[in-house]
Amino acid sequence: MQLELADLEEFDQLLVVTIVEVLQESLGVLNAQIVLDYLEKKSCPIRELPDKLSIFSVELRKLLGWDRGQVLGSAAILEETIAKVLCFKVGVKFEEKIPIVLSKFVEKLRRVYPNKKETVRSIRGT
């Protein structure tokens, strides 16, 4: 899959690439593409994911199932994995309690991104 992301900010590029990688590694390339195509039909194209993480979360839950007797649904597990991989890539320690709210977590991480020495734990209260 070829991603055209050059005009996005560095953090947003990293976020989109991480989301795609986690989807591909978790679901397989073909299934990841099905998810991304579905999101595009729901007004959440891949390039706009950084601004539409709440929509991403809702649609992922609709697609993968939610409230079907799952203690921790597959969408929540994917979001946690996205958060952990993103933290690894930016060099901060993931210390959140799960399940996370991906959009809120990413906003906190975005604030510390230029100052990579901080940990996500140090911004929990913000």
C-alpha positions in Angstrom: 0.0 0.0 0.0 1.4 3.3 -1.1 0.7 6.2 1.3 0.9 9.8 0.1 1.5 11.7 3.4 4.2 14.2 2.6 2.0 17.2 3.3 1.0 15.9 6.8 2.9 17.0 9.9 5.6 14.6 11.1 3.5 13.3 14.0 0.5 12.8 11.9 2.5 10.8 9.3 3.8 8.6 12.1 0.3 8.1 13.4 -1.1 7.1 10.1 1.7 4.8 9.3 1.4 3.2 12.7 -2.3 2.6 12.3 -1.8 1.0 8.9 1.0 -1.2 10.2 -0.9 -2.4 13.2 -4.0 -3.1 11.1 -1.9 -5.0 8.5 0.1 -7.0 11.1 -3.1 -7.8 13.2 -5.6 -8.5 10.4 -3.5 -9.2 7.4 -2.9 -6.8 4.4 -6.1 -7.7 2.6 -8.3 -7.3 5.7 -6.6 -4.1 6.7 -7.4 -2.7 3.2 -11.0 -3.7 3.7 -11.1 -1.8 7.0 -9.4 1.3 5.4 -11.9 1.1 2.5 -14.8 0.9 4.9 -13.5 3.9 6.8 -13.2 5.9 3.6 -16.8 5.2 2.9 -17.7 6.5 6.3 -16.0 9.8 5.7 -12.8 8.9 7.4 -10.1 8.5 4.7 -6.7 7.4 5.8 -5.2 10.9 5.4 -7.7 12.3 7.7 -7.3 9.8 10.5 -5.3 12.1 12.7 -8.2 14.5 12.9 -10.9 11.8 13.0 -9.7 9.3 15.6 -13.1 9.4 17.4 -14.8 8.4 14.1 -12.1 5.8 13.6 -12.8 4.3 17.0 -16.6 4.2 16.5 -16.4 2.7 13.1 -13.8 0.1 14.1 -16.1 -1.0 16.9 -19.1 -1.2 14.5 -17.0 -3.2 12.0 -15.2 -5.6 14.5 -18.0 -5.9 17.0 -18.6 -4.4 20.4 -20.8 -5.3 23.3 -21.2 -8.9 22.1 -20.1 -10.4 25.4 -16.5 -9.4 24.9 -14.7 -8.3 28.0 -12.2 -6.3 25.9 -13.3 -6.1 22.3 -10.9 -6.5 19.4 -11.2 -2.8 18.5 -10.0 -1.8 21.9 -7.1 -4.3 21.7 -6.1 -2.8 18.3 -6.3 0.7 19.7 -4.1 -0.3 22.6 -1.6 -1.8 20.2 -1.6 1.3 18.1 -0.9 3.4 21.2 1.9 1.1 22.4 3.6 1.0 19.0 3.2 4.8 18.6 4.8 5.3 22.0 7.7 3.0 21.1 8.3 4.9 17.8 8.3 8.3 19.5 10.5 7.1 22.4 8.1 7.4 25.4 7.0 4.8 27.8 3.4 3.5 27.6 1.9 3.5 31.1 -1.8 3.9 30.6 -4.5 1.8 32.1 -6.6 0.0 29.5 -8.9 0.3 27.8 -7.8 3.7 26.5 -9.6 6.4 24.6 -7.4 6.5 21.5 -8.2 10.1 20.5 -7.5 11.5 24.0 -4.4 9.4 24.3 -3.0 10.6 20.9 -3.7 14.2 21.9 -1.7 13.8 25.1 1.1 12.1 23.2 1.1 14.8 20.5 1.7 17.4 23.2 4.9 15.7 24.4 6.1 14.5 21.0 8.6 17.4 20.4 9.9 16.8 24.0 10.4 13.0 23.7 12.1 12.7 27.1 8.8 12.9 28.9 6.7 9.8 29.5 3.0 9.5 28.9 2.7 8.8 32.6 4.0 12.3 33.4 1.1 13.8 31.4 -1.7 11.6 32.7 -3.1 14.5 34.8 -3.2 16.9 31.9 
